[in-house]
C-alpha cells in the first residue's frame, strides 16, 4: 500500500474504483482493509472511488508510542485528505472513525461534502465510560489474554443475539477471531481515543449533510446514543439496522451498504 506523510507520521492507504471519492475511516482495533470485505465493493459498484487507510497504530501505518487522542486522529485524517487532494469528499466513518468524521465536519467543513456516521456517539454514558476504562486498565497492565478467550469475549461484546445463537455463524466468527488474535496488531495507544465530554452542542454547528446509522443490538454504541447524534446535527437522518451488533457492517452488510449508497447518491 502507498503511504502519505501527515502530522508527523506515515499513513498507509489504498484507492479503488473510479468516480467521485469516498473516504472510509475505520474504528479502533482494525485496519482499513476491513472495509474491503463488503463496503468498498458496494461503493465501487455504485460508481464511486473508494479510499481506505490504516489509522495510526494499525496495519501498515506508523504506530508511535504513547496514548493517542482524538485530536491526533483528526489531524492525521485531515492531512490525508489534503495530501491526496480529496476534499471536499464524502466520508463514511465507523465507531472511532465516526467520531473522527464528526470532528472533521465541525473543524474543517471545507473538506467534507457529506458524512455517514455509523455507530456514532456524542458522549459516553456511564456504562460505555466504564467499558473504556476497563479496556485501558487491561492495556496498561500489559496482560494479554489467550486468543480463544479473547475471541469469545469479542463475539459476546460485538455481535447480535441473532448471530450468537446461530451455531454455524458463530463458529466461523470464533475461528476467525481466534486465528487473527482479535486485533492483536493494533497499538495500545488507540485505547485512549475518546471524545472530550459531551459534543452535542458542537455537533449543532455542522452544516454538511449527515446520516447516522445505528445497530439495534450494539453494546458499544447503542441506538439511543446514535440517535442523540442525529438529533444534534441539523438535518441529520437516522437509520437503525436490526439484528446487528457493533460489527453490524460485517453482520448485515447488505442492509448497511444500501443505507450508505442511498445516502451517497443523494448527497
Steps between C-alpha positions, in 0.01 A plus 500: 500500500627852424554744786463870567679703765269702722508638853849359557417139405447283192157363416441208265207536263339338197284636217257284303248572228421809298277798560453750781698409813358346815736480800435210740627548858527183708439461873753406764669162502476436126683591181338672205486184289199385706295739285598303188309189610158654434478880495750620240390244236145634538620861469702414189201325342303817568752701299726647767872495566562345843796605716588300812792555735651365819465728800815564700580192701346248260586312183783648294489847654743627761430405860668762719534425871268660749129565538320634195235771517201568281675821395793290373270287287313801363824674404625180333184467292488868412858477375417190294205674330720800421797292382281298262302809393170329581307786654222567514425127505234266622599325822385173657615460860446209737520518881828684571499587129158661544638713784782609269252582222284704739795709612611553139151626413521741794858621452555473125164502316678606181647148485171314556223476240277266703546241773360162595552446873471133600492408869558866581455673833533849644584390853580194708235402753589330829510147356700589191745702714546199729562275200770731366667540838514124548658460155759766588582327830553174315731668249701675772542175692674339204280191532429317176207262520509162319367532144219251563373697800538829315299362207212401729505837678503683168201320349297552818575871491486563127231279346122481517306219673391388154861416412590369847216246487577376149747212537645515149537878502657525843744215437639690200535819704674320788743326266589821316546707815709237673720461193557874460552566868204741506683818408836416653682702230352828626703736717383551858490876439163476322333394827522861623323661205182654639281807479549789738177514696164550330533612136130558426530879500796483261309260274227762462749714302542237225372624165571204268240226435534205740340161559536318833479120484435299817513125556204378703698263725817711533643485855794732422294779347129429556231661288401755765849654482496499118159668499646780713746568217220506242294733719792740553620535138264723299317299233675172590288194435505177700503137385489199734617161372323205673669180619842666507757557773796737497643316200179560309685598183631142492192326644244670275700631203216511247286724720794718600625539144154597380476768769845634408464511122148643510630791707815548290289519184276761662788723612 
